[in-house]
Amino acid sequence: MTDWHALIDAQVECHNQLVSLGLYPPTVVGAPASEGSIRAAENRIGYRIDSGYREFLSIASGWRQQQGFWNLFSADELGGEILIEAPDPTQPMFRMPWAEAIALREHSWGIGIAGLTYPPEITDWEEVIPVGGTDGLGGDIYMLCTPHDEPARPPGPIFVITSGFVERHETFAEYLEAGIDKDRGNIADPSLWGGGTGGSENR
């Protein structure tokens, strides 16, 4: 069983060290989601969230600046309104309707972008659900979910897409582990940090 608390603590520890170096903004881990909130999210999006991500949401629902400039949506945001920052940092945060997140998904998956290929598990791009993204920087995190009327899939995979770069992780736990490893590399050598673009160098 995944030790989600250990993964969260390791990510926060790394992130805080990079905050002290002036590279990252502060991170904020969300409060646990109730089972009712998670089920309500599934009903709104029309898909079942995999068991691993469900466990994570029951411990941390939503995570601002989870790794670098990446945010994970809370259970309440899935299928609802997503709190994001404007591209102009002088402007206040605003709520983005779920329909806009789906429109961004259609641009990436329905039309297709360079380097993005379907894994064999995917028969319909609509099964890839947005679960996170960057504040005003053009990056998105997607998870393969299961339609309500189909047998549940095993956990994963996760896709991180930004600036034409596509990164795949077999499970959500592996996504977190990869972020921790990259932050540790940035701590050891801050010159590796690629800037606030959310690109492949720091994600």
C-alpha positions in Angstrom: 0.0 0.0 0.0 1.3 3.5 -0.9 2.5 5.6 2.0 0.8 8.9 0.9 1.8 10.8 4.0 5.5 10.0 3.4 5.3 11.1 -0.3 3.5 14.3 0.7 6.0 15.1 3.5 9.0 14.4 1.2 7.5 16.7 -1.5 6.8 19.5 0.9 10.3 19.2 2.5 11.9 19.5 -1.0 9.6 22.3 -2.0 10.3 24.4 1.1 14.0 24.1 0.5 13.5 25.5 -3.0 11.2 28.2 -1.6 14.1 29.3 0.6 16.3 29.5 -2.5 13.8 31.8 -4.1 12.9 29.3 -6.9 9.4 28.2 -5.9 6.3 29.9 -4.4 5.0 28.5 -1.1 3.1 25.2 -1.3 -0.3 24.6 0.3 -1.6 21.0 0.8 -5.4 20.7 0.9 -7.5 19.1 3.7 -8.7 15.5 3.3 -11.8 15.0 1.1 -14.7 12.9 2.5 -15.9 9.8 0.7 -19.1 11.8 -0.1 -17.0 14.6 -1.8 -15.1 12.1 -3.9 -18.3 10.3 -5.0 -19.9 13.6 -5.9 -16.8 14.5 -8.0 -17.1 11.1 -9.8 -20.8 11.8 -10.5 -20.0 15.3 -11.9 -17.3 14.0 -14.2 -19.1 10.8 -15.1 -16.1 8.6 -14.4 -14.7 6.6 -11.5 -11.4 7.8 -10.1 -8.8 5.1 -9.7 -8.2 3.6 -6.3 -4.8 5.2 -5.8 -5.9 8.7 -6.5 -9.0 8.2 -4.4 -6.7 7.3 -1.4 -4.7 10.4 -2.1 -7.7 12.7 -2.2 -8.9 11.2 1.1 -5.6 12.5 2.6 -4.9 15.7 0.6 -7.7 17.1 -1.6 -6.1 19.8 -3.7 -2.5 21.0 -3.6 -1.4 24.5 -4.6 2.1 24.6 -6.0 2.5 20.8 -5.5 5.8 20.7 -7.4 7.1 23.9 -8.8 4.2 25.8 -10.3 1.9 22.7 -10.7 -1.4 22.5 -8.9 -3.6 19.4 -8.2 -7.4 20.0 -8.2 -9.4 19.2 -5.1 -12.3 16.8 -5.2 -14.7 19.8 -5.1 -13.0 21.3 -8.2 -13.2 18.1 -10.2 -16.2 18.6 -12.4 -16.8 22.0 -10.8 -15.0 25.3 -10.9 -11.2 25.4 -10.8 -9.3 28.1 -8.8 -6.4 29.4 -10.9 -4.2 32.4 -11.1 -4.3 34.8 -14.0 -1.4 34.8 -16.5 -0.8 38.4 -15.3 0.5 38.0 -11.7 -0.9 41.4 -10.8 -4.5 40.2 -11.4 -6.5 38.2 -8.7 -7.1 34.5 -8.9 -10.3 33.5 -10.6 -12.6 30.5 -11.1 -12.3 28.6 -14.4 -15.4 26.6 -15.3 -14.9 22.8 -15.7 -16.0 23.3 -19.3 -12.9 25.3 -20.0 -10.7 22.5 -18.6 -12.5 20.1 -20.9 -12.0 22.4 -23.9 -8.2 22.4 -23.1 -8.4 18.6 -23.0 -10.1 18.5 -26.4 -7.3 20.7 -27.8 -4.6 18.4 -26.5 -6.3 15.0 -27.0 -9.1 15.4 -29.5 -7.0 17.4 -32.0 -3.6 16.0 -30.9 -0.3 17.7 -30.1 3.3 16.8 -31.1 4.6 13.9 -29.2 1.3 12.8 -27.7 0.4 9.2 -28.4 -2.4 7.1 -27.0 -1.5 4.2 -24.7 -3.2 0.9 -25.5 -5.6 1.3 -22.5 -7.2 4.4 -24.1 -10.0 3.8 -26.6 -11.6 7.2 -26.1 -9.7 10.5 -25.3 -12.7 11.6 -23.2 -11.6 9.0 -20.6 -8.6 11.2 -19.9 -9.7 13.5 -17.1 -7.9 16.8 -16.1 -6.7 16.5 -12.5 -4.2 19.4 -12.3 -2.3 22.1 -14.1 -0.1 25.2 -13.9 -1.2 28.7 -13.0 -1.4 30.7 -16.2 1.6 28.8 -17.7 -0.2 26.4 -20.1 0.5 23.0 -18.5 -2.0 20.3 -17.7 -2.1 17.0 -15.8 -4.5 14.2 -17.0 -5.5 10.9 -15.5 -7.1 7.9 -17.3 -10.4 7.2 -15.5 -13.0 4.5 -15.9 -16.6 5.2 -17.1 -19.2 4.3 -14.5 -20.7 1.5 -16.5 -17.3 -0.4 -17.0 -15.2 -2.6 -14.7 -12.7 -0.5 -12.8 -9.2 -0.3 -14.2 -6.0 -0.6 -12.1 -4.4 2.7 -11.0 -2.8 5.0 -13.6 -1.6 6.3 -15.9 -0.9 10.0 -15.5 0.1 12.4 -18.3 1.8 15.7 -17.8 1.6 18.0 -20.9 3.2 21.4 -21.3 4.9 23.3 -24.2 4.5 20.3 -26.5 6.3 18.0 -24.0 4.5 14.9 -22.8 5.5 13.0 -19.7 3.9 9.7 -18.7 3.7 8.1 -15.3 2.3 4.6 -14.7 0.5 5.6 -11.5 -0.2 8.8 -9.5 2.3 7.6 -6.8 5.0 7.5 -9.5 4.0 11.0 -10.6 4.7 12.2 -7.1 7.9 10.3 -6.8 9.2 11.8 -10.1 8.5 15.3 -8.8 10.4 14.6 -5.5 13.4 13.2 -7.5 13.5 16.3 -9.7 13.2 18.7 -6.8 16.0 16.9 -5.0 18.1 17.3 -8.1 17.3 21.0 -8.2 18.3 21.3 -4.5 21.6 19.6 -5.2 22.3 21.9 -8.2 19.9 24.9 -8.5 21.4 25.6 -12.0 19.3 22.7 -13.2 16.1 24.6 -12.5 14.6 25.6 -15.8 12.6 28.7 -14.8 8.9 29.2 -14.1 7.7 27.7 -17.3 6.5 24.3 -16.0 8.6 22.7 -18.7 10.4 19.4 -18.9 13.5 20.8 -17.1 11.7 21.3 -13.7 8.7 19.0 -14.1 
